[in-house]
Amino acid sequence: MGQTVTVPTSVLDTNQLRGITLRLALIYTAAEYLISSPIWFFIGDNPIKPALGKLVLAIVFVLVAMFIAHLLIRMKGVGYVAQITVCFLLSLVASLCTSMLDYYLYYLIMLPAVVPFSLADYGYAVCYRMSIFFGWSFLFVALLNHLDVRDRDLKLIASREEALSAQMRALQYQVNPHFLFNTLNSVTGLIEEGASERAERMIMSLSSFLRSTLELDPMKELRLADELALQNEYLKIEKERFSDRMVIRFDIPSELDGAMVPSLILQPLIENAVKHGVGRSPGKVEIVISAARNGRTLHLSVENDVAANIVNRGAQSLGIGLANVAHRVKAHFPGEASLVAEHVAAGRFRASLHMPLRMEDG
């Protein structure tokens, strides 16, 4: 049966987002340390000696960065001005606190030497750390915007898949009643003729065929060999009625057995050949089911004899059966598939499908 495409509500769950935030904060902290250490070294400060203090500050930064990220996540949907204002205030408070912590850590590390408190140095540290926190805030806002874009794209793709799935199911469900109506007419004809045993065999074949088709997913593809096996089940049904007048011939190269085709794509074409060929001709009618490849294109065709009184009517039948096939292949292979129905010779009609060749092994 057809399967429902579940439209996700978000790209990432909460735990995944926390994990990404933590990794990004660690990378940001490591990058800041690797970039700033050579600068401190060149201006005469040994970046190795206060390494313990820098480690403590790095841990504090990661914790503060996670808090800012959590707050920004909660503010999703709020205007950019409000987000920037909050980021600025949080960065200012965090910079004031961590700069003071930096001074006390440096003071403890340098003991017994006394490091006097310098308001100018403190102000410089606040400005420096504020730029770090503010940079982190903007980086995380950019990440959230990126995830939002991915989220919208994913939902759009899922919605399109759901719409395509619904369209394909609707087309298949239109074909099945059409086929069922014709088959039941055939059963009725056999019963009227008194051929009850043949009618019973036909009903059993119909039951087997419908059971197989109802288990198919219209969005999935079948091997061409499996598709032909299903069509053989259908032809068994029609042979019960037209056994003396219907000749079936298959022209399928063995190397194309693994070609992937939409499920039941041939059934309306064969049904069309039976209805307008065998059903309207008093004599024997040959139906040829063939497949061929041309580069990366697969050609499938159903060709049949037609009665003289319908040769000049143009296309044999472009009703619901062939129309559904045309819609299905165009939806399944956008811009890459087509259906051509035409008289190819006097008393001869062919319906041909052209689609990309996809083998079972990819």
C-alpha positions as a Markdown table, in Angstrom:
| # | Residue | x | y | z |
|---|---|---|---|---|
| 1 | Met | 0.0 | 0.0 | 0.0 |
| 2 | Gly | 1.1 | 3.6 | -0.4 |
| 3 | Gln | 3.1 | 5.0 | 2.5 |
| 4 | Thr | 2.7 | 8.4 | 4.1 |
| 5 | Val | 5.6 | 10.9 | 4.0 |
| 6 | Thr | 6.0 | 12.3 | 7.4 |
| 7 | Val | 6.7 | 16.0 | 7.3 |
| 8 | Pro | 9.3 | 16.8 | 10.0 |
| 9 | Thr | 8.7 | 19.8 | 12.3 |
| 10 | Ser | 12.4 | 20.6 | 12.7 |
| 11 | Val | 15.8 | 19.7 | 11.3 |
| 12 | Leu | 17.3 | 18.9 | 14.8 |
| 13 | Asp | 15.9 | 17.9 | 18.1 |
| 14 | Thr | 16.9 | 19.6 | 21.3 |
| 15 | Asn | 19.7 | 17.3 | 22.3 |
| 16 | Gln | 21.3 | 17.5 | 18.8 |
| 17 | Leu | 21.1 | 21.3 | 18.9 |
| 18 | Arg | 22.8 | 21.3 | 22.3 |
| 19 | Gly | 25.5 | 19.0 | 21.0 |
| 20 | Ile | 26.2 | 21.3 | 18.0 |
| 21 | Thr | 26.2 | 24.4 | 20.3 |
| 22 | Leu | 28.7 | 22.8 | 22.7 |
| 23 | Arg | 31.0 | 21.7 | 19.8 |
| 24 | Leu | 30.8 | 25.2 | 18.2 |
| 25 | Ala | 31.6 | 26.9 | 21.6 |
| 26 | Leu | 34.6 | 24.6 | 22.1 |
| 27 | Ile | 35.9 | 25.3 | 18.6 |
| 28 | Tyr | 35.3 | 29.1 | 19.0 |
| 29 | Thr | 37.2 | 29.1 | 22.4 |
| 30 | Ala | 40.1 | 27.1 | 21.0 |
| 31 | Ala | 40.3 | 29.4 | 18.0 |
| 32 | Glu | 40.3 | 32.4 | 20.2 |
| 33 | Tyr | 43.2 | 31.0 | 22.3 |
| 34 | Leu | 45.3 | 29.9 | 19.3 |
| 35 | Ile | 44.9 | 33.3 | 17.6 |
| 36 | Ser | 45.5 | 35.4 | 20.8 |
| 37 | Ser | 48.4 | 33.5 | 22.2 |
| 38 | Pro | 50.9 | 34.5 | 19.6 |
| 39 | Ile | 49.8 | 38.1 | 19.9 |
| 40 | Trp | 50.4 | 38.1 | 23.7 |
| 41 | Phe | 53.8 | 36.4 | 23.1 |
| 42 | Phe | 54.9 | 39.1 | 20.7 |
| 43 | Ile | 54.0 | 41.9 | 23.1 |
| 44 | Gly | 56.1 | 40.3 | 25.9 |
| 45 | Asp | 53.5 | 38.2 | 27.8 |
| 46 | Asn | 54.2 | 34.5 | 28.3 |
| 47 | Pro | 51.0 | 32.6 | 27.2 |
| 48 | Ile | 52.1 | 29.4 | 28.9 |
| 49 | Lys | 52.5 | 30.6 | 32.5 |
| 50 | Pro | 48.9 | 31.6 | 33.0 |
| 51 | Ala | 47.6 | 28.5 | 31.2 |
| 52 | Leu | 45.7 | 27.3 | 34.2 |
| 53 | Gly | 43.9 | 30.6 | 34.5 |
| 54 | Lys | 43.2 | 30.6 | 30.8 |
| 55 | Leu | 41.7 | 27.1 | 31.1 |
| 56 | Val | 39.4 | 28.3 | 33.8 |
| 57 | Leu | 38.3 | 31.3 | 31.7 |
| 58 | Ala | 37.8 | 29.0 | 28.8 |
| 59 | Ile | 35.4 | 26.8 | 30.8 |
| 60 | Val | 33.6 | 29.9 | 32.0 |
| 61 | Phe | 33.3 | 31.2 | 28.5 |
| 62 | Val | 31.8 | 27.9 | 27.3 |
| 63 | Leu | 29.3 | 28.0 | 30.1 |
| 64 | Val | 28.3 | 31.6 | 29.4 |
| 65 | Ala | 28.2 | 30.9 | 25.6 |
| 66 | Met | 25.9 | 28.0 | 26.2 |
| 67 | Phe | 23.6 | 30.2 | 28.3 |
| 68 | Ile | 23.6 | 32.9 | 25.6 |
| 69 | Ala | 22.8 | 30.3 | 23.0 |
| 70 | His | 20.0 | 28.9 | 25.1 |
| 71 | Leu | 18.5 | 32.4 | 25.5 |
| 72 | Leu | 18.8 | 33.0 | 21.7 |
| 73 | Ile | 17.0 | 29.7 | 21.0 |
| 74 | Arg | 14.2 | 30.8 | 23.3 |
| 75 | Met | 14.0 | 34.1 | 21.4 |
| 76 | Lys | 13.5 | 32.5 | 18.0 |
| 77 | Gly | 10.9 | 34.5 | 16.1 |
| 78 | Val | 11.8 | 37.7 | 18.0 |
| 79 | Gly | 12.9 | 40.6 | 15.9 |
| 80 | Tyr | 16.6 | 41.2 | 15.1 |
| 81 | Val | 16.7 | 44.5 | 17.0 |
| 82 | Ala | 15.6 | 42.7 | 20.2 |
| 83 | Gln | 18.1 | 39.9 | 19.7 |
| 84 | Ile | 21.0 | 42.4 | 19.1 |
| 85 | Thr | 20.0 | 44.4 | 22.2 |
| 86 | Val | 19.9 | 41.2 | 24.4 |
| 87 | Cys | 23.2 | 40.0 | 22.9 |
| 88 | Phe | 24.8 | 43.4 | 23.6 |
| 89 | Leu | 23.6 | 43.5 | 27.3 |
| 90 | Leu | 24.6 | 39.9 | 27.9 |
| 91 | Ser | 28.0 | 40.4 | 26.3 |
| 92 | Leu | 28.6 | 43.5 | 28.4 |
| 93 | Val | 27.7 | 41.8 | 31.7 |
| 94 | Ala | 29.7 | 38.7 | 30.8 |
| 95 | Ser | 32.7 | 40.8 | 29.8 |
| 96 | Leu | 32.6 | 42.8 | 33.1 |
| 97 | Cys | 32.4 | 39.6 | 35.2 |
| 98 | Thr | 35.0 | 37.5 | 33.2 |
| 99 | Ser | 37.4 | 40.4 | 33.0 |
| 100 | Met | 37.3 | 40.8 | 36.8 |
| 101 | Leu | 37.8 | 37.0 | 37.1 |
| 102 | Asp | 40.7 | 37.2 | 34.7 |
| 103 | Tyr | 42.4 | 39.8 | 36.9 |
| 104 | Tyr | 42.0 | 37.8 | 40.1 |
| 105 | Leu | 43.2 | 34.6 | 38.4 |
| 106 | Tyr | 46.2 | 36.4 | 37.1 |
| 107 | Tyr | 46.8 | 38.0 | 40.5 |
| 108 | Leu | 46.8 | 34.5 | 42.2 |
| 109 | Ile | 49.0 | 33.0 | 39.5 |
| 110 | Met | 51.6 | 35.7 | 39.8 |
| 111 | Leu | 51.9 | 35.4 | 43.6 |
| 112 | Pro | 54.1 | 36.2 | 45.5 |
| 113 | Ala | 54.5 | 39.1 | 43.1 |
| 114 | Val | 51.8 | 41.7 | 43.6 |
| 115 | Val | 49.9 | 42.8 | 40.4 |
| 116 | Pro | 48.2 | 46.1 | 41.0 |
| 117 | Phe | 44.7 | 46.6 | 39.6 |
| 118 | Ser | 44.8 | 48.9 | 36.5 |
| 119 | Leu | 41.5 | 50.4 | 35.5 |
| 120 | Ala | 42.9 | 51.0 | 32.0 |
| 121 | Asp | 43.9 | 47.3 | 31.6 |
| 122 | Tyr | 40.5 | 46.3 | 33.0 |
| 123 | Gly | 38.7 | 48.5 | 30.5 |
| 124 | Tyr | 40.8 | 47.0 | 27.7 |
| 125 | Ala | 40.0 | 43.5 | 28.9 |
| 126 | Val | 36.3 | 44.3 | 29.0 |
| 127 | Cys | 36.3 | 45.7 | 25.4 |
| 128 | Tyr | 38.3 | 42.6 | 24.2 |
| 129 | Arg | 36.0 | 40.1 | 25.9 |
| 130 | Met | 32.9 | 41.9 | 24.9 |
| 131 | Ser | 34.0 | 41.6 | 21.3 |
| 132 | Ile | 34.5 | 37.9 | 21.9 |
| 133 | Phe | 31.1 | 37.4 | 23.4 |
| 134 | Phe | 29.4 | 39.6 | 20.9 |
| 135 | Gly | 31.1 | 37.7 | 18.1 |
| 136 | Trp | 29.9 | 34.4 | 19.5 |
| 137 | Ser | 26.3 | 35.8 | 19.7 |
| 138 | Phe | 26.4 | 36.8 | 16.0 |
| 139 | Leu | 27.9 | 33.5 | 15.1 |
| 140 | Phe | 25.2 | 31.5 | 16.9 |
| 141 | Val | 22.4 | 33.7 | 15.4 |
| 142 | Ala | 23.9 | 32.9 | 11.9 |
| 143 | Leu | 23.8 | 29.2 | 12.8 |
| 144 | Leu | 20.1 | 29.5 | 13.9 |
| 145 | Asn | 19.2 | 31.2 | 10.7 |
| 146 | His | 21.0 | 28.6 | 8.7 |
| 147 | Leu | 19.1 | 25.8 | 10.5 |
| 148 | Asp | 15.8 | 27.7 | 9.9 |
| 149 | Val | 16.5 | 27.8 | 6.2 |
| 150 | Arg | 17.3 | 24.1 | 6.2 |
| 151 | Asp | 14.1 | 23.5 | 8.1 |
| 152 | Arg | 12.0 | 25.3 | 5.6 |
| 153 | Asp | 13.7 | 23.5 | 2.7 |
| 154 | Leu | 13.2 | 20.1 | 4.3 |
| 155 | Lys | 9.5 | 20.8 | 4.9 |
| 156 | Leu | 9.1 | 22.0 | 1.4 |
| 157 | Ile | 10.7 | 18.9 | 0.0 |
| 158 | Ala | 8.6 | 16.7 | 2.3 |
| 159 | Ser | 5.4 | 18.5 | 1.3 |
| 160 | Arg | 6.2 | 18.1 | -2.4 |
| 161 | Glu | 6.9 | 14.4 | -1.8 |
| 162 | Glu | 3.6 | 14.0 | 0.0 |
| 163 | Ala | 1.8 | 15.8 | -2.8 |
| 164 | Leu | 3.5 | 13.6 | -5.4 |
| 165 | Ser | 2.6 | 10.5 | -3.4 |
| 166 | Ala | -1.0 | 11.5 | -3.2 |
| 167 | Gln | -1.1 | 12.2 | -6.9 |
| 168 | Met | 0.4 | 8.8 | -7.8 |
| 169 | Arg | -2.0 | 7.0 | -5.5 |
| 170 | Ala | -4.9 | 8.8 | -7.0 |
| 171 | Leu | -3.8 | 7.9 | -10.5 |
| 172 | Gln | -3.4 | 4.3 | -9.6 |
| 173 | Tyr | -6.8 | 4.2 | -7.8 |
| 174 | Gln | -8.3 | 5.6 | -11.0 |
| 175 | Val | -6.8 | 2.8 | -13.1 |
| 176 | Asn | -7.9 | -0.1 | -10.8 |
| 177 | Pro | -11.7 | 0.6 | -10.9 |
| 178 | His | -11.4 | 1.0 | -14.7 |
| 179 | Phe | -9.8 | -2.4 | -15.0 |
| 180 | Leu | -12.2 | -3.9 | -12.5 |
| 181 | Phe | -15.2 | -2.7 | -14.4 |
| 182 | Asn | -13.9 | -4.3 | -17.7 |
| 183 | Thr | -13.1 | -7.5 | -16.0 |
| 184 | Leu | -16.4 | -7.9 | -14.3 |
| 185 | Asn | -18.1 | -7.2 | -17.7 |
| 186 | Ser | -16.1 | -10.2 | -19.0 |
| 187 | Val | -17.2 | -12.4 | -16.1 |
| 188 | Thr | -20.8 | -11.4 | -16.8 |
| 189 | Gly | -20.3 | -12.3 | -20.4 |
| 190 | Leu | -19.0 | -15.8 | -19.5 |
| 191 | Ile | -21.9 | -16.4 | -17.1 |
| 192 | Glu | -24.4 | -15.4 | -19.8 |
| 193 | Glu | -22.7 | -17.8 | -22.2 |
| 194 | Gly | -23.0 | -20.6 | -19.5 |
| 195 | Ala | -19.3 | -20.9 | -19.1 |
| 196 | Ser | -19.5 | -21.1 | -15.3 |
| 197 | Glu | -16.2 | -22.9 | -14.8 |
| 198 | Arg | -14.3 | -20.4 | -16.9 |
| 199 | Ala | -16.0 | -17.6 | -15.0 |
| 200 | Glu | -14.9 | -19.2 | -11.7 |
| 201 | Arg | -11.3 | -19.4 | -12.9 |
| 202 | Met | -11.5 | -15.8 | -14.1 |
| 203 | Ile | -12.8 | -14.6 | -10.7 |
| 204 | Met | -10.0 | -16.5 | -8.9 |
| 205 | Ser | -7.4 | -15.0 | -11.2 |
| 206 | Leu | -9.0 | -11.6 | -10.6 |
| 207 | Ser | -8.8 | -12.1 | -6.9 |
| 208 | Ser | -5.1 | -13.1 | -7.1 |
| 209 | Phe | -4.3 | -10.1 | -9.4 |
| 210 | Leu | -6.1 | -7.6 | -7.2 |
| 211 | Arg | -4.4 | -8.9 | -4.1 |
| 212 | Ser | -1.0 | -8.4 | -5.7 |
| 213 | Thr | -1.8 | -4.9 | -7.0 |
| 214 | Leu | -3.2 | -3.7 | -3.7 |
| 215 | Glu | 0.0 | -4.6 | -1.9 |
| 216 | Leu | 2.0 | -2.4 | -4.3 |
| 217 | Asp | 3.2 | 1.1 | -3.4 |
| 218 | Pro | 2.6 | 3.4 | -6.4 |
| 219 | Met | 5.6 | 5.5 | -5.3 |
| 220 | Lys | 8.0 | 2.5 | -5.6 |
| 221 | Glu | 9.5 | 0.8 | -8.7 |
| 222 | Leu | 9.4 | -2.8 | -9.7 |
| 223 | Arg | 11.9 | -4.9 | -11.8 |
| 224 | Leu | 10.6 | -5.1 | -15.3 |
| 225 | Ala | 10.5 | -8.9 | -14.9 |
| 226 | Asp | 8.2 | -8.6 | -11.9 |
| 227 | Glu | 6.0 | -6.1 | -13.7 |
| 228 | Leu | 5.6 | -8.5 | -16.6 |
| 229 | Ala | 4.8 | -11.3 | -14.2 |
| 230 | Leu | 1.9 | -9.2 | -12.9 |
| 231 | Gln | 0.8 | -8.5 | -16.4 |
| 232 | Asn | 0.7 | -12.2 | -17.1 |
| 233 | Glu | -1.7 | -12.5 | -14.2 |
| 234 | Tyr | -3.9 | -9.9 | -15.9 |
| 235 | Leu | -3.6 | -11.7 | -19.3 |
| 236 | Lys | -4.7 | -15.0 | -17.7 |
| 237 | Ile | -8.0 | -13.2 | -16.9 |
| 238 | Glu | -8.5 | -11.9 | -20.5 |
| 239 | Lys | -7.5 | -15.2 | -22.0 |
| 240 | Glu | -10.5 | -16.9 | -20.4 |
| 241 | Arg | -12.7 | -14.7 | -22.6 |
| 242 | Phe | -10.6 | -14.3 | -25.7 |
| 243 | Ser | -8.5 | -17.5 | -25.7 |
| 244 | Asp | -9.3 | -18.3 | -29.3 |
| 245 | Arg | -8.6 | -14.8 | -30.7 |
| 246 | Met | -5.8 | -13.3 | -28.6 |
| 247 | Val | -2.2 | -14.1 | -29.3 |
| 248 | Ile | 0.4 | -12.7 | -26.9 |
| 249 | Arg | 4.1 | -12.2 | -27.8 |
| 250 | Phe | 6.8 | -10.9 | -25.5 |
| 251 | Asp | 9.9 | -9.3 | -27.0 |
| 252 | Ile | 11.9 | -8.5 | -23.8 |
| 253 | Pro | 15.8 | -8.8 | -23.8 |
| 254 | Ser | 17.0 | -10.7 | -20.7 |
| 255 | Glu | 19.4 | -7.9 | -19.9 |
| 256 | Leu | 16.4 | -5.6 | -19.2 |
| 257 | Asp | 14.8 | -7.9 | -16.6 |
| 258 | Gly | 16.4 | -5.8 | -13.9 |
| 259 | Ala | 15.3 | -2.5 | -15.3 |
| 260 | Met | 13.2 | -0.6 | -12.7 |
| 261 | Val | 9.8 | 0.7 | -13.8 |
| 262 | Pro | 6.8 | 2.3 | -11.9 |
| 263 | Ser | 4.5 | -0.4 | -10.6 |
| 264 | Leu | 1.6 | -1.4 | -13.0 |
| 265 | Ile | 2.8 | 1.0 | -15.6 |
| 266 | Leu | 2.1 | -1.5 | -18.4 |
| 267 | Gln | -1.3 | -2.6 | -17.2 |
| 268 | Pro | -3.4 | 0.2 | -18.7 |
| 269 | Leu | -1.5 | -0.1 | -22.0 |
| 270 | Ile | -2.2 | -3.9 | -22.2 |
| 271 | Glu | -5.8 | -3.3 | -21.1 |
| 272 | Asn | -6.1 | -0.7 | -23.8 |
| 273 | Ala | -4.8 | -3.2 | -26.4 |
| 274 | Val | -7.2 | -5.9 | -25.2 |
| 275 | Lys | -10.2 | -3.6 | -25.2 |
| 276 | His | -9.7 | -1.8 | -28.5 |
| 277 | Gly | -7.9 | -4.5 | -30.3 |
| 278 | Val | -9.3 | -7.9 | -29.3 |
| 279 | Gly | -12.6 | -6.6 | -28.0 |
| 280 | Arg | -13.4 | -4.8 | -31.3 |
| 281 | Ser | -12.0 | -7.2 | -33.9 |
| 282 | Pro | -13.8 | -10.4 | -35.0 |
| 283 | Gly | -10.6 | -12.2 | -35.9 |
| 284 | Lys | -7.3 | -13.1 | -34.2 |
| 285 | Val | -5.4 | -10.2 | -32.7 |
| 286 | Glu | -1.7 | -10.2 | -31.9 |
| 287 | Ile | -0.5 | -8.2 | -28.9 |
| 288 | Val | 3.3 | -7.6 | -28.8 |
| 289 | Ile | 4.8 | -6.4 | -25.5 |
| 290 | Ser | 8.4 | -5.3 | -26.1 |
| 291 | Ala | 11.2 | -3.5 | -24.4 |
| 292 | Ala | 14.4 | -1.9 | -25.7 |
| 293 | Arg | 17.2 | 0.4 | -24.6 |
| 294 | Asn | 18.8 | 3.3 | -26.3 |
| 295 | Gly | 21.7 | 4.6 | -24.3 |
| 296 | Arg | 20.3 | 5.6 | -20.9 |
| 297 | Thr | 16.6 | 5.5 | -22.1 |
| 298 | Leu | 14.2 | 2.6 | -21.7 |
| 299 | His | 11.5 | 2.1 | -24.3 |
| 300 | Leu | 8.5 | 0.0 | -23.5 |
| 301 | Ser | 5.7 | -0.6 | -26.0 |
| 302 | Val | 2.5 | -2.5 | -26.4 |
| 303 | Glu | 1.5 | -3.0 | -30.1 |
| 304 | Asn | -1.7 | -4.6 | -31.3 |
| 305 | Asp | -3.9 | -5.2 | -34.3 |
| 306 | Val | -6.9 | -3.0 | -34.7 |
| 307 | Ala | -10.1 | -3.4 | -36.7 |
| 308 | Ala | -10.4 | -1.5 | -40.0 |
| 309 | Asn | -13.4 | 0.5 | -38.8 |
| 310 | Ile | -11.3 | 2.3 | -36.1 |
| 311 | Val | -8.0 | 2.7 | -38.0 |
| 312 | Asn | -8.9 | 6.1 | -39.2 |
| 313 | Arg | -10.1 | 7.5 | -35.9 |
| 314 | Gly | -6.7 | 8.8 | -34.9 |
| 315 | Ala | -5.3 | 7.7 | -31.6 |
| 316 | Gln | -6.9 | 4.4 | -30.5 |
| 317 | Ser | -7.9 | 5.6 | -27.0 |
| 318 | Leu | -6.6 | 8.5 | -25.1 |
| 319 | Gly | -9.1 | 8.1 | -22.2 |
| 320 | Ile | -8.5 | 7.5 | -18.6 |
| 321 | Gly | -6.1 | 4.5 | -19.0 |
| 322 | Leu | -3.5 | 6.1 | -21.3 |
| 323 | Ala | -4.0 | 9.5 | -19.8 |
| 324 | Asn | -3.2 | 8.2 | -16.3 |
| 325 | Val | -0.1 | 6.5 | -17.6 |
| 326 | Ala | 1.1 | 9.7 | -19.2 |
| 327 | His | 0.5 | 11.6 | -16.0 |
| 328 | Arg | 2.2 | 9.0 | -13.9 |
| 329 | Val | 5.4 | 8.8 | -15.9 |
| 330 | Lys | 5.6 | 12.6 | -16.1 |
| 331 | Ala | 5.2 | 12.9 | -12.3 |
| 332 | His | 7.7 | 10.0 | -11.7 |
| 333 | Phe | 10.3 | 11.3 | -14.1 |
| 334 | Pro | 9.8 | 15.1 | -14.4 |
| 335 | Gly | 10.9 | 16.2 | -17.8 |
| 336 | Glu | 12.4 | 12.8 | -18.7 |
| 337 | Ala | 9.5 | 10.6 | -19.7 |
| 338 | Ser | 6.7 | 10.5 | -22.3 |
| 339 | Leu | 3.9 | 8.4 | -23.8 |
| 340 | Val | 3.3 | 8.2 | -27.5 |
| 341 | Ala | 0.2 | 6.5 | -28.8 |
| 342 | Glu | -0.2 | 6.2 | -32.6 |
| 343 | His | -1.1 | 4.0 | -35.6 |
| 344 | Val | 2.2 | 2.7 | -36.9 |
| 345 | Ala | 0.8 | 0.9 | -39.9 |
| 346 | Ala | -2.5 | -0.1 | -41.5 |
| 347 | Gly | -4.4 | -2.0 | -38.9 |
| 348 | Arg | -1.6 | -1.7 | -36.3 |
| 349 | Phe | -1.6 | 0.5 | -33.2 |
| 350 | Arg | 1.3 | 1.1 | -30.7 |
| 351 | Ala | 1.5 | 2.8 | -27.3 |
| 352 | Ser | 5.1 | 3.5 | -26.3 |
| 353 | Leu | 6.6 | 4.6 | -23.1 |
| 354 | His | 10.0 | 6.4 | -22.9 |
| 355 | Met | 11.7 | 6.8 | -19.6 |
| 356 | Pro | 15.2 | 6.9 | -18.0 |
| 357 | Leu | 16.8 | 3.5 | -17.7 |
| 358 | Arg | 17.5 | 2.6 | -14.1 |
| 359 | Met | 18.8 | -0.9 | -13.4 |
| 360 | Glu | 18.2 | -2.8 | -10.2 |
| 361 | Asp | 21.8 | -2.4 | -9.0 |
| 362 | Gly | 21.6 | 1.4 | -9.5 |
